[in-house]
């Protein structure tokens, strides 16, 4: 992979952006990319529920909240290319991305396959294709936007009518932060840091830098299939395309899993247990298929922090269907 460093102020050293979520056995590793805000610990419950013979690594994206210039998915894929390759085991890759991290996992998968590497699975956790609208007709786009607006107004209205002011305020604040102008957010961040406290989660997870990178990304065709986990509470705008746009890019088709709950809750019990069960099948299958190279031991130096994981309770439910690609892109 290319070794160009698009972020001269940060170093993609081999272990500097890796968090070990689970130290497993001899099976292929799972590499996870978090959503906006970059908190890798979003995967801790999922990692705890996966088979013990597979290591699970999270790639830290939290430092991007401190970037003063815009970044792109393509730049991040270049930046993290060597880091991901350092975690390869058994000659294959299994990539998982939650929300924003799904785009990065997808971009890295396309590059790895183009370079001749064996990517066994691309797992997208509630990560809509940002180019979805570009593949719709004018009338379909109008219908999509109408459904989006009606659905969001209904949600805000339901919060108010039920007296759930906390949920209403949370959604409103998230909307304002994610669309804050470039001059405004640095001032918010500076004010918070002057108090000596960490940036609130709602600020980090709605950082507009991530939103701009998301909107600018145009996924390239991927010659294999992808697995798309979509929450039950996704808006009505996605009812015509359960794959949330990925069937236009994944030429091998899309396996869609409908997960109970909402976007944040899907990464906690019981929903994440159902996700882990599906991910586990891909981990096991990757371990039974012949590797392209001999498996190798990965070092676990003290510079890789290990996340603490909690015991997990009962499982949730999940449904799935396989969607073939809508059309091949050129």
C-alpha positions in Angstrom: 0.0 0.0 0.0 1.0 3.6 -0.4 3.0 5.1 2.5 2.3 8.8 1.9 1.4 10.6 5.2 -1.4 13.1 4.6 -1.2 14.2 8.3 2.3 15.5 9.0 1.4 16.5 12.5 0.6 12.9 13.5 2.5 9.6 13.0 0.9 6.3 12.0 3.4 4.2 13.9 2.8 0.6 13.9 1.1 0.4 17.3 0.3 4.1 18.1 -3.3 3.9 16.8 -4.1 0.3 17.8 -6.2 -0.7 20.8 -6.4 -4.4 21.6 -10.0 -5.1 22.5 -9.4 -8.8 22.9 -6.3 -11.0 22.9 -7.3 -14.2 21.2 -5.7 -17.4 19.9 -4.5 -18.5 16.5 -7.5 -17.5 14.4 -7.6 -14.5 12.0 -8.0 -11.1 13.7 -10.9 -8.7 13.4 -10.0 -5.1 12.8 -12.6 -2.5 13.9 -13.0 1.2 13.0 -15.2 3.4 15.3 -17.7 6.1 14.3 -17.4 9.9 14.6 -15.4 10.9 17.6 -13.2 7.8 17.2 -14.0 6.0 20.5 -12.8 2.4 19.9 -14.4 1.2 23.2 -17.8 1.3 21.4 -16.7 -2.3 20.3 -15.9 -3.6 23.8 -19.2 -5.6 24.3 -19.1 -7.0 20.8 -15.5 -8.1 21.3 -16.3 -9.8 24.6 -19.1 -11.8 22.9 -16.8 -13.1 20.0 -15.0 -16.5 19.9 -11.9 -16.5 22.2 -9.6 -17.8 19.5 -9.7 -14.5 17.5 -8.0 -11.3 18.5 -10.0 -8.0 18.1 -8.3 -4.7 17.5 -9.8 -1.2 17.4 -8.2 1.6 15.3 -8.2 4.9 17.3 -9.7 7.8 15.4 -10.1 10.1 18.4 -7.2 12.4 17.5 -9.1 13.6 14.4 -11.3 15.7 16.7 -8.2 17.9 17.3 -7.5 18.4 13.6 -7.8 22.0 12.4 -8.1 21.1 8.7 -10.5 18.9 6.9 -9.6 15.3 6.1 -11.1 12.7 3.7 -11.8 9.0 3.9 -9.2 8.4 1.2 -6.5 10.3 3.3 -7.4 8.2 6.3 -7.1 5.0 4.3 -3.7 6.0 3.1 -2.7 7.0 6.7 -3.8 3.7 8.2 -2.8 1.4 5.4 0.4 0.2 7.0 -1.2 0.0 10.5 -3.9 -2.4 9.1 -1.3 -4.5 7.2 0.7 -4.9 10.4 -2.3 -6.7 12.0 -2.8 -9.2 9.1 -2.8 -12.8 10.2 -3.2 -16.0 8.1 -3.0 -14.1 4.9 -6.5 -12.6 5.2 -8.3 -9.6 6.5 -11.6 -9.1 8.3 -12.7 -5.5 8.6 -15.5 -4.0 10.6 -16.7 -0.4 10.8 -19.4 1.3 12.9 -21.1 4.3 11.3 -18.3 6.6 10.0 -15.8 3.8 10.5 -17.7 1.7 8.0 -16.6 4.0 5.2 -13.0 3.7 6.2 -13.3 -0.1 6.4 -14.9 -0.2 3.0 -12.2 2.0 1.4 -9.4 0.0 2.9 -11.1 -3.2 1.7 -11.2 -1.9 -1.9 -7.5 -1.0 -1.7 -6.5 -4.3 -0.2 -8.3 -6.4 -2.8 -6.9 -4.2 -5.6 -3.4 -4.9 -4.2 -4.1 -8.6 -4.3 -4.8 -9.2 -0.7 -7.5 -11.6 0.6 -10.3 -9.8 2.3 -12.7 -12.3 3.9 -15.3 -9.9 5.2 -16.4 -6.3 5.2 -18.9 -5.7 8.0 -20.7 -2.3 8.0 -22.5 -1.5 11.2 -25.3 1.0 10.4 -23.2 2.9 7.9 -25.3 4.3 5.1 -23.6 4.9 1.7 -23.0 8.6 1.5 -23.4 8.4 -2.3 -26.8 6.9 -2.0 -28.6 10.0 -3.4 -26.3 10.2 -6.5 -27.7 6.9 -7.7 -31.3 8.0 -7.4 -33.5 9.6 -10.0 -34.8 13.2 -9.4 -38.2 11.8 -8.3 -36.6 9.2 -6.1 -34.4 11.9 -4.5 -37.4 14.1 -3.8 -39.2 11.1 -2.2 -36.1 10.3 -0.1 -35.8 13.8 1.2 -39.5 14.0 1.9 -39.5 10.8 3.9 -36.4 12.0 5.8 -38.0 15.3 6.8 -41.4 13.8 7.8 -39.6 11.1 9.9 -37.4 13.5 11.7 -40.2 16.0 12.5 -42.3 13.1 13.8 -39.5 12.0 16.1 -38.9 15.5 17.5 -42.7 15.9 17.9 -43.0 12.5 19.7 -40.2 13.6 22.2 -42.1 16.8 22.9 -45.5 15.3 23.2 -44.2 12.5 25.5 -42.4 15.1 27.7 -39.0 13.5 26.9 -37.2 16.9 26.9 -33.8 15.2 27.4 -34.1 13.2 24.2 -35.4 16.3 22.3 -32.5 18.5 23.6 -30.0 15.8 22.8 -31.1 15.4 19.2 -31.2 19.2 18.8 -27.8 19.7 20.2 -26.3 17.0 18.1 -27.8 18.6 15.0 -26.4 22.0 15.8 -22.9 20.7 16.7 -22.6 18.5 13.6 -23.4 21.5 11.4 -21.4 24.1 13.3 -19.3 26.3 11.1 -15.6 26.0 11.0 -14.9 29.1 13.1 -17.5 28.1 15.7 -16.5 24.6 16.7 -12.9 25.4 17.5 -14.1 28.1 19.9 -16.4 25.5 21.5 -13.5 23.1 21.9 -11.2 25.8 23.2 -13.8 26.9 25.8 -14.2 23.3 27.0 -10.5 22.6 27.2 -10.0 25.8 29.3 -12.1 24.2 31.9 -9.6 21.4 32.1 -12.2 18.7 31.1 -12.4 16.4 28.2 -14.6 17.2 25.2 -18.1 15.9 25.9 -19.1 12.8 24.0 -21.9 14.6 22.2 -19.3 17.1 20.8 -16.8 14.4 19.8 -19.4 12.1 18.2 -21.0 15.0 16.2 -17.7 16.7 15.1 -18.5 18.4 11.7 -15.1 17.3 10.4 -16.3 13.7 10.3 -19.6 14.8 8.7 -17.7 16.7 5.9 -15.5 13.7 5.3 -18.6 11.5 5.2 -20.4 13.7 2.7 -17.4 14.0 0.4 -16.8 10.3 0.1 -17.6 8.6 -3.2 -17.2 4.8 -2.7 -15.6 2.9 -5.5 -16.9 -0.4 -6.8 -16.0 -3.4 -4.6 -15.7 -6.7 -6.5 -16.8 -8.8 -3.5 -19.8 -8.8 -1.2 -20.3 -6.8 2.0 -22.4 -7.4 5.1 -24.6 -4.5 6.2 -26.1 -4.3 9.7 -29.0 -1.8 9.7 -30.9 -0.7 12.8 -34.6 -1.2 13.1 -35.1 2.5 13.9 -33.5 3.7 10.7 -35.7 6.3 9.0 -38.4 5.6 6.5 -36.2 7.1 3.8 -34.3 3.8 3.6 -37.4 1.5 3.2 -36.9 1.2 -0.6 -33.2 0.1 -0.2 -32.5 -2.0 2.9 -28.8 -2.0 1.9 -28.7 1.8 2.4 -27.0 2.3 -1.0 -24.3 -0.4 -0.8 -26.0 -2.6 -3.4 -24.8 0.0 -6.0 -21.2 -0.6 -5.0 -20.7 -4.1 -3.8 -20.7 -6.1 -7.0 -20.8 -9.4 -5.1 -24.1 -8.4 -3.4 -25.1 -7.2 0.1 -26.1 -9.3 3.1 -28.4 -7.2 5.2 -29.1 -7.8 8.8 -31.9 -5.8 10.6 -30.8 -5.1 14.2 -33.3 -4.2 17.0 -33.0 -0.7 18.4 -31.3 2.5 17.4 -27.9 3.6 16.1 -26.2 4.0 19.5 -28.0 1.1 21.3 -27.0 -1.4 18.7 -23.5 -1.6 20.1 -24.8 -2.5 23.6 -26.6 -5.6 24.9 -28.9 -7.2 23.8 -28.6 -6.0 20.2 -24.8 -6.4 20.0 -25.0 -10.0 21.0 -27.0 -10.7 17.8 -24.4 -8.8 15.8 -21.6 -10.7 17.5 -23.2 -14.0 16.5 -23.2 -13.0 12.8 -19.6 -11.7 13.0 -18.5 -14.9 14.7 -19.7 -17.0 11.8 -17.4 -15.0 9.5 -14.5 -15.3 11.9 -15.0 -19.1 12.1 -15.4 -19.4 8.3 -12.2 -17.5 7.7 -10.4 -19.8 10.1 -11.5 -23.0 8.2 -10.8 -21.7 4.7 -7.2 -22.3 3.5 -5.0 -19.3 4.2 -3.0 -17.6 1.5 0.0 -17.6 3.7 1.0 -19.3 7.0 -0.5 -17.7 10.1 1.9 -15.6 12.1 2.0 -14.5 15.7 1.3 -10.8 16.3 3.4 -9.1 18.9 1.5 -7.6 21.9 3.9 -4.9 23.2 3.2 -2.8 26.1 2.5 0.1 23.8 -0.8 -1.5 22.7 -3.3 -0.6 25.4 -5.8 -3.4 26.2 -9.4 -2.4 26.7 -11.3 -3.8 29.6 -14.4 -5.7 28.6 -17.5 -6.6 30.6 -19.4 -9.8 30.8 -22.4 -9.7 28.5 -26.0 -10.8 29.2 -28.7 -12.2 27.0 -28.9 -12.0 23.2 -31.2 -10.1 21.0 -32.9 -11.0 17.7 -31.8 -10.3 14.1 -33.2 -10.8 10.6 -31.4 -10.9 7.3 -31.7 -11.0 3.6 -29.2 -11.0 0.8 -29.5 -8.3 -1.8 -27.9 -8.6 -5.1 -26.2 -5.5 -6.6 -28.5 -3.0 -8.2 -26.1 -2.4 -11.1 -22.4 -2.5 -11.7 -20.5 0.8 -11.5 -17.9 1.7 -14.0 
